[in-house]
């Protein structure tokens, strides 16, 4: 069905799955209190539109996990409109509500001109404007886009940019240094074997558990993928062929069961995406996999814990590979019903031209998809302007692009991968084994059957090869 709009039934089916992600992912960055400090933010600039603009531009996006960002973005957007002759309005809804709002607007054929998603909206491709021209212009102006950002907004099968990815968020390991020091690992774990060895020692000796979820929520999804990739497995190959049922995936599943039995408790099977954040902030966990949002919240709510939280890059598996997904990836779409596509496209380019201000006002939560736009970033990360103690605590993030990939690795984040993600196939696969309900081979085989059905459906619709 390439080139044709999705039926209303099909679109609502997709949005319903994405809504599940939204509901469970809404809390994955619990930073509701801005960190203190920060100094003076970079000034904004105006990228002159290529053509004369007029009319109105309506923007819908999530309420950012770092309030400072929305406090910057809304006046910024309206000021841009005032300067180019466009009446701009910005509406914010909970992350959980973005998919249902998108579905309702596309079904009705009216609504916002720009909608920001926090996961690859590949399933929306038939109902949104192809943004090839915007992406190509952005590369000319700003330089190369991070490969995983392109893979989260571009469909190589149809040669279509269904979105414009302007930012991404690293997903490091967050660990309590004081606890890991007591078991001889002051720098935290570097490998999955370290995680098991150190985590077990901390639980046995200090009675502090680890927090890696195996439930229907965002962080569990990210953890399962990172583990499988680092063991050498994946859901699909680079050409979109399902390859989940492999010795590498089975080894990763067996590892997760062992990690659970030796370092965690049964709470992880019922967690929502805020559970690991809140438990870390309360001083109850030794390690989680998350963005810096939990840490930023701790800075305001529990400074003693915040001072004890440090970060690791993606952990390495048995063959030396370490990968993690973007914690979230920020992608704008323009629905086909938009009456001001030109203004929407020009706004996106102007937003990327102001990445220094956007990154800063997100308190370094947002990283630019076009790395060259924020030359200050490495300096900010090396000496955090938002009060980290020590100031270089976030320095590990300077290398994050090297161990980050998209949720469809080693292929793109296609529509089938999106459904596998939003239906939580992988954390459920892990949980069945950790709970003793199935062997690793049986659970992986069940997951493979589920994944094959999803891929067959999307292949029949022409959105994957």
C-alpha positions as CSV (number, residue, x, y, z in Angstrom):
1,X,0.0,0.0,0.0
2,X,2.9,2.3,-0.6
3,X,1.8,5.8,-1.6
4,X,-1.7,5.3,-0.2
5,X,-3.2,6.5,3.0
6,X,-3.8,4.0,5.8
7,X,-7.3,3.1,6.4
8,X,-8.8,4.5,9.6
9,X,-8.9,1.0,11.1
10,X,-5.3,0.3,10.3
11,X,-4.1,3.7,11.6
12,X,-6.0,3.4,14.9
13,X,-4.5,-0.1,15.2
14,X,-1.0,1.4,14.9
15,X,-1.8,4.3,17.2
16,X,-3.2,2.0,19.8
17,X,0.1,0.1,20.0
18,X,2.0,3.4,20.2
19,X,-0.3,4.6,22.9
20,X,0.7,1.7,25.0
21,X,4.3,2.9,24.6
22,X,3.2,6.4,25.5
23,X,1.3,5.4,28.6
24,X,4.1,3.3,29.9
25,X,6.9,5.7,28.8
26,X,5.3,8.8,30.2
27,X,7.2,8.5,33.4
28,X,10.6,7.4,32.0
29,X,12.1,10.8,32.7
30,X,10.7,12.0,36.0
31,X,12.5,15.3,36.0
32,X,9.7,17.5,37.2
33,X,12.0,19.9,39.1
34,X,14.7,21.8,37.1
35,X,18.2,21.5,38.3
36,X,19.7,24.6,39.8
37,X,22.3,26.8,38.1
38,X,23.0,26.8,34.4
39,X,24.3,30.3,33.9
40,X,23.5,32.2,30.7
41,X,21.9,30.2,27.9
42,X,23.0,30.7,24.3
43,X,21.2,33.4,22.3
44,X,18.7,32.4,19.6
45,X,19.1,33.2,16.0
46,X,16.8,33.6,13.0
47,X,17.3,31.5,9.9
48,X,15.7,33.5,7.2
49,X,12.9,31.5,5.4
50,X,13.5,30.6,1.8
51,X,10.1,31.9,0.8
52,X,7.6,34.4,2.2
53,X,5.5,32.8,4.9
54,X,2.0,33.6,6.2
55,X,-1.0,32.0,7.9
56,X,-0.9,30.0,11.1
57,X,1.3,27.1,12.4
58,X,-0.1,24.8,15.0
59,X,2.5,22.6,16.9
60,X,1.7,19.7,19.2
61,X,4.3,18.1,21.3
62,X,4.9,16.3,24.6
63,X,5.5,18.0,27.9
64,X,9.2,17.7,28.2
65,X,10.7,15.8,31.1
66,X,12.9,18.9,31.8
67,X,10.4,21.8,32.3
68,X,13.1,24.4,31.4
69,X,12.9,23.2,27.8
70,X,9.2,24.0,27.4
71,X,9.7,27.3,29.1
72,X,12.3,28.1,26.4
73,X,10.6,26.5,23.4
74,X,7.1,28.1,23.6
75,X,8.3,31.7,23.5
76,X,11.0,30.8,21.0
77,X,8.4,29.3,18.6
78,X,6.1,32.3,18.9
79,X,8.9,34.8,18.5
80,X,9.9,33.0,15.2
81,X,6.4,33.3,14.0
82,X,6.2,37.0,14.8
83,X,9.4,37.6,12.9
84,X,8.4,35.8,9.7
85,X,4.7,36.6,9.6
86,X,3.2,33.3,10.9
87,X,0.8,33.0,13.8
88,X,2.4,30.1,15.9
89,X,0.6,28.3,18.7
90,X,2.1,25.4,20.7
91,X,0.1,22.8,22.6
92,X,1.6,20.3,25.0
93,X,0.1,17.0,26.1
94,X,1.4,14.2,28.2
95,X,3.7,11.9,26.2
96,X,1.0,9.2,26.7
97,X,-1.4,11.2,24.7
98,X,0.7,12.0,21.6
99,X,-0.3,8.7,19.7
100,X,-4.0,9.0,20.4
101,X,-4.0,12.7,19.4
102,X,-2.1,11.9,16.2
103,X,-4.5,9.1,15.3
104,X,-7.6,11.3,16.0
105,X,-6.3,14.2,13.9
106,X,-5.3,12.1,11.0
107,X,-8.6,10.2,11.1
108,X,-10.5,13.6,11.1
109,X,-8.2,15.2,8.5
110,X,-7.5,18.3,10.6
111,X,-5.4,19.4,13.5
112,X,-1.8,20.4,14.1
113,X,0.7,21.1,11.4
114,X,3.6,19.7,13.3
115,X,3.6,16.8,15.8
116,X,6.6,15.7,17.8
117,X,7.0,12.0,18.6
118,X,9.6,10.5,21.0
119,X,10.0,7.2,19.2
120,X,10.3,6.5,15.4
121,X,6.9,7.1,13.9
122,X,7.5,4.8,11.0
123,X,4.0,3.4,11.0
124,X,2.7,6.9,10.1
125,X,4.4,7.1,6.8
126,X,1.3,6.8,4.5
127,X,-0.3,9.7,6.4
128,X,2.5,12.2,6.6
129,X,4.4,14.5,4.3
130,X,7.7,13.2,2.8
131,X,10.3,15.5,4.3
132,X,13.2,14.5,2.0
133,X,13.7,18.1,1.0
134,X,13.9,19.3,4.6
135,X,16.4,16.6,5.6
136,X,18.5,17.2,2.5
137,X,18.6,21.0,3.2
138,X,19.5,20.3,6.9
139,X,22.5,18.2,5.8
140,X,23.6,21.0,3.5
141,X,23.3,23.6,6.3
142,X,24.3,21.7,9.4
143,X,26.4,18.7,8.2
144,X,26.0,15.0,8.7
145,X,23.1,13.7,10.7
146,X,23.7,11.0,13.3
147,X,23.1,7.7,11.4
148,X,20.7,6.4,14.1
149,X,18.7,9.6,13.8
150,X,18.4,9.1,10.0
151,X,17.4,5.4,10.6
152,X,14.7,6.7,13.0
153,X,13.1,8.9,10.4
154,X,13.8,7.4,6.9
155,X,12.3,4.4,5.2
156,X,14.9,3.0,2.7
157,X,12.3,0.7,1.1
158,X,10.1,3.5,-0.1
159,X,12.9,6.1,-0.1
160,X,10.7,8.3,2.2
161,X,11.6,10.6,5.1
162,X,8.5,10.2,7.2
163,X,9.9,12.5,9.8
164,X,12.5,15.0,10.8
165,X,14.7,13.9,13.7
166,X,16.2,16.9,15.4
167,X,17.4,15.4,18.6
168,X,18.1,12.2,20.6
169,X,18.8,11.3,24.2
170,X,21.7,9.0,25.4
171,X,20.9,6.0,27.5
172,X,23.8,5.3,29.9
173,X,24.0,3.1,32.9
174,X,23.4,5.0,36.2
175,X,25.2,3.6,39.2
176,X,25.8,4.4,42.9
177,X,29.5,4.8,43.2
178,X,29.6,4.4,47.0
179,X,28.1,0.9,46.6
180,X,30.3,-0.2,43.8
181,X,33.4,1.0,45.6
182,X,32.6,-1.4,48.4
183,X,32.8,-4.3,46.0
184,X,36.0,-3.1,44.3
185,X,34.5,-1.4,41.3
186,X,34.6,2.3,41.9
187,X,34.0,3.1,38.3
188,X,31.0,0.8,38.0
189,X,30.6,-2.1,35.6
190,X,32.1,-2.0,32.2
191,X,30.8,-5.4,31.0
192,X,27.7,-7.5,31.6
193,X,29.9,-9.9,33.6
194,X,30.9,-7.0,35.8
195,X,27.2,-6.1,36.2
196,X,26.5,-9.6,37.4
197,X,29.5,-10.0,39.6
198,X,29.3,-6.6,41.2
199,X,25.5,-6.5,41.4
200,X,25.4,-9.9,43.2
201,X,28.1,-8.8,45.7
202,X,26.2,-5.6,46.5
203,X,23.0,-7.4,47.0
204,X,24.6,-10.1,49.1
205,X,26.8,-7.9,51.2
206,X,24.9,-4.6,51.3
207,X,21.3,-5.8,50.7
208,X,20.8,-3.3,47.9
209,X,19.2,-4.7,44.7
210,X,19.6,-3.8,41.1
211,X,16.8,-2.3,38.9
212,X,16.5,-3.5,35.3
213,X,12.9,-4.0,34.4
214,X,11.2,-6.9,32.5
215,X,7.8,-5.5,32.1
216,X,5.7,-3.6,29.5
217,X,7.5,-0.3,29.8
218,X,10.0,1.7,27.9
219,X,13.1,1.1,30.0
220,X,12.6,-2.7,29.9
221,X,12.4,-2.4,26.1
222,X,15.7,-0.5,26.0
223,X,17.4,-2.9,28.4
224,X,16.4,-6.0,26.5
225,X,17.6,-4.6,23.2
226,X,20.9,-3.4,24.6
227,X,21.6,-6.8,26.1
228,X,20.7,-8.7,23.0
229,X,22.8,-6.5,20.7
230,X,25.8,-6.6,23.1
231,X,25.6,-10.4,22.9
232,X,25.6,-10.2,19.1
233,X,21.9,-10.9,18.5
234,X,19.1,-8.7,17.0
235,X,15.5,-8.8,16.0
236,X,16.3,-8.3,12.3
237,X,19.3,-8.1,10.0
238,X,20.2,-5.0,8.0
239,X,17.8,-6.1,5.2
240,X,14.8,-6.5,7.4
241,X,14.9,-10.3,7.7
242,X,13.9,-11.7,11.1
243,X,16.9,-13.3,12.9
244,X,15.8,-13.2,16.5
245,X,16.1,-17.0,17.1
246,X,19.8,-17.3,17.4
247,X,22.4,-18.7,19.9
248,X,23.4,-15.1,20.7
249,X,19.8,-14.2,21.7
250,X,19.4,-17.4,23.7
251,X,22.6,-16.6,25.6
252,X,21.4,-13.1,26.3
253,X,18.1,-14.4,27.7
254,X,19.8,-16.9,29.9
255,X,22.1,-14.2,31.2
256,X,19.1,-12.0,32.1
257,X,17.5,-14.8,34.1
258,X,20.8,-15.3,36.0
259,X,21.1,-11.6,36.6
260,X,17.5,-11.4,37.9
261,X,18.0,-14.4,40.2
262,X,21.2,-13.1,41.7
263,X,20.7,-9.3,41.9
264,X,17.0,-8.3,41.7
265,X,13.6,-8.9,43.1
266,X,10.1,-9.7,41.6
267,X,9.1,-6.0,41.5
268,X,10.8,-5.7,38.1
269,X,8.1,-7.7,36.5
270,X,5.4,-5.2,37.4
271,X,7.4,-1.9,37.0
272,X,6.2,1.1,35.1
273,X,8.9,3.3,33.5
274,X,9.1,5.6,36.6
275,X,9.8,2.7,39.0
276,X,13.6,2.6,38.4
277,X,13.9,6.4,38.5
278,X,12.0,6.8,41.8
279,X,13.8,3.8,43.4
280,X,17.2,5.1,42.4
281,X,16.4,8.6,43.7
282,X,15.2,7.0,47.0
283,X,18.6,5.3,47.3
284,X,17.2,1.8,46.9
285,X,19.0,0.6,43.8
286,X,22.7,0.1,42.8
287,X,22.3,0.4,39.0
288,X,19.6,1.3,36.4
289,X,19.7,1.9,32.6
290,X,18.3,5.3,32.0
291,X,18.8,8.8,30.6
292,X,20.1,11.6,32.9
293,X,16.6,12.6,33.8
294,X,16.5,10.5,37.0
295,X,19.8,12.2,38.0
296,X,18.5,15.7,37.3
297,X,15.5,15.0,39.5
298,X,17.7,13.7,42.2
299,X,19.8,16.9,42.1
300,X,16.7,18.7,43.2
301,X,15.0,16.1,45.4
302,X,17.8,14.1,47.0
303,X,21.2,15.9,46.4
304,X,23.1,13.3,48.6
305,X,22.0,10.5,46.2
306,X,22.6,12.7,43.2
307,X,26.2,13.3,44.2
308,X,26.6,9.5,44.4
309,X,25.2,8.7,41.0
310,X,27.7,8.3,38.2
311,X,27.4,7.0,34.6
312,X,28.7,4.2,32.4
313,X,28.7,3.7,28.6
314,X,26.9,0.8,27.1
315,X,28.1,-2.4,28.8
316,X,30.1,-4.8,26.7
317,X,29.0,-8.4,26.0
318,X,31.1,-11.5,25.9
319,X,32.6,-10.7,22.5
320,X,33.5,-7.1,23.4
321,X,30.5,-5.3,21.7
322,X,28.5,-2.7,23.7
323,X,25.5,-0.9,22.2
324,X,22.5,0.9,23.6
325,X,19.4,2.5,22.0
326,X,18.6,6.2,22.1
327,X,16.6,6.6,25.3
328,X,14.1,8.6,23.3
329,X,14.5,10.0,19.7
330,X,12.7,13.3,18.9
331,X,11.0,13.2,15.5
332,X,8.6,15.7,14.0
333,X,6.0,14.7,11.4
334,X,3.8,16.9,9.2
335,X,0.4,15.3,8.6
336,X,-0.8,15.5,5.0
337,X,-3.8,17.6,6.0
338,X,-1.5,20.5,7.1
339,X,-2.5,23.7,5.4
340,X,0.9,25.3,6.0
341,X,3.5,22.8,5.1
342,X,6.0,25.5,3.9
343,X,6.0,27.2,7.3
344,X,6.3,23.9,9.1
345,X,9.4,22.9,7.1
346,X,11.0,26.3,7.6
347,X,10.3,26.1,11.4
348,X,12.1,22.8,11.6
349,X,15.2,24.2,9.9
350,X,15.1,27.2,12.2
351,X,14.8,24.9,15.2
352,X,18.0,23.0,14.3
353,X,19.8,26.3,13.7
354,X,19.0,27.0,17.3
355,X,20.2,23.7,18.7
356,X,22.7,25.3,21.1
357,X,19.8,27.0,23.0
358,X,17.6,23.9,22.8
359,X,20.2,21.6,24.1
360,X,21.2,23.9,26.9
361,X,17.6,24.6,28.0
362,X,17.0,20.8,28.1
363,X,19.8,20.7,30.7
364,X,21.8,18.5,28.3
365,X,19.0,16.0,28.1
366,X,18.5,16.6,24.3
367,X,21.5,15.9,22.1
368,X,21.4,17.3,18.5
369,X,20.8,15.0,15.7
370,X,23.2,17.2,13.6
371,X,26.2,17.2,15.9
372,X,27.9,20.1,14.3
373,X,25.2,22.5,15.4
374,X,26.3,22.4,19.0
375,X,30.1,22.8,19.2
376,X,29.7,23.7,22.9
377,X,28.3,20.3,23.8
378,X,31.5,18.6,24.6
379,X,32.6,21.4,26.9
380,X,29.2,21.5,28.7
381,X,29.3,17.7,29.2
382,X,32.9,18.0,30.5
383,X,31.9,20.7,32.9
384,X,28.2,20.5,33.6
385,X,26.6,24.0,33.9
386,X,23.8,22.6,36.0
387,X,25.6,21.8,39.2
388,X,27.0,18.3,38.9
389,X,29.5,17.4,41.6
390,X,32.1,16.8,40.3
391,X,31.6,19.0,37.3
392,X,32.8,16.4,34.9
393,X,30.3,13.7,36.0
394,X,28.6,13.6,32.6
395,X,31.8,13.3,30.6
396,X,31.0,9.7,29.6
397,X,28.2,11.1,27.4
398,X,30.8,12.7,25.1
399,X,31.3,9.3,23.6
400,X,27.6,8.3,23.6
401,X,27.1,8.6,19.8
402,X,29.7,5.8,19.4
403,X,27.7,3.3,21.4
404,X,24.2,4.4,20.5
405,X,22.0,2.9,17.8
406,X,18.4,2.9,16.6
407,X,15.8,0.4,17.9
408,X,15.9,-1.5,14.6
409,X,19.6,-2.1,14.6
410,X,21.3,-3.3,12.4
411,X,18.5,-2.3,10.1
412,X,16.3,0.9,10.3
413,X,13.5,1.5,12.7
414,X,10.8,0.3,10.3
415,X,7.1,-0.1,11.0
416,X,7.5,-3.8,12.0
417,X,10.2,-2.9,14.5
418,X,7.9,-0.2,15.8
419,X,5.2,-2.7,16.6
420,X,7.6,-5.2,18.1
421,X,8.7,-2.3,20.3
422,X,5.2,-1.1,21.4
423,X,3.9,-4.7,22.1
424,X,6.9,-5.4,24.4
425,X,7.8,-8.7,22.7
426,X,11.4,-8.6,24.0
427,X,10.9,-7.8,27.7
428,X,8.2,-10.4,27.8
429,X,10.6,-12.9,26.3
430,X,13.1,-12.2,29.0
431,X,10.5,-12.3,31.8
432,X,9.2,-15.7,31.0
433,X,12.6,-17.3,31.5
434,X,13.5,-15.2,34.6
435,X,10.2,-16.3,36.2
436,X,10.9,-20.0,35.4
437,X,8.0,-20.3,33.0
438,X,9.9,-21.4,29.9
439,X,13.4,-22.3,28.9
440,X,15.4,-19.7,27.0
441,X,15.0,-21.7,23.7
442,X,11.2,-22.0,24.1
443,X,10.8,-18.3,25.0
444,X,12.9,-17.1,22.1
445,X,11.0,-19.4,19.7
446,X,7.7,-18.0,20.9
447,X,9.0,-14.5,20.5
448,X,10.2,-15.3,17.0
449,X,6.7,-16.5,16.0
450,X,5.2,-13.2,17.3
451,X,7.8,-11.2,15.4
452,X,7.4,-13.1,12.2
453,X,3.6,-12.4,12.2
454,X,4.3,-8.7,12.8
455,X,6.8,-8.5,10.0
456,X,4.5,-10.4,7.6
457,X,1.7,-7.9,8.2
458,X,3.9,-4.9,7.5
459,X,5.5,-6.4,4.5
460,X,2.1,-7.0,3.0
461,X,1.4,-3.3,3.4
462,X,4.5,-2.3,1.5
463,X,6.4,-0.5,4.3
464,X,9.2,-3.1,4.7
465,X,11.1,-5.1,2.2
